[in-house]
Amino acid sequence: MSIQRQLTNERMSQIVAHNGTVYLSGQVGDNMSAGVAQQTHETLVNIERLLDLAGTDKNHILSATIYLKDIDADFAGMNSVWDEWLPKGVQPARATVEAKLCEPEILVEVSIVAALP
């Protein structure tokens, strides 16, 4: 079975599809000076765009890993946006962890695995 890679640079691919499954690299928002709710919103917009490009959508998400800079301060704010974004009845397997992210301004990063319809 072939592996399809999209939006690839020398280090990584934003999208990898194989055997009916789509893997997205960790996604972040665009405005690093924003709070966690806005960064989460922007991150989820980016995820939707990539899922669409890969031929799937948020209804087909299998797994999400969410990385928060400060889980105590940002868990509720991130969840408020996540809960509004995700359609009812399609909740993926999910893990949320605190992590030191690649840039100090990044408050949230999300990695997704989704099925192709």
Secondary structure, 3 states (H helix, E strand, C coil): CCEEEEEECCCCEEEEEECCEEEEEEECCCCCCCCHHHHHHHHHHHHHHHHHHHCCCHHHEEEEEEEECCHHHHHHHHHHHHHHHCCCCCCCEEEEEECCCCCCCCCEEEEEEEECC
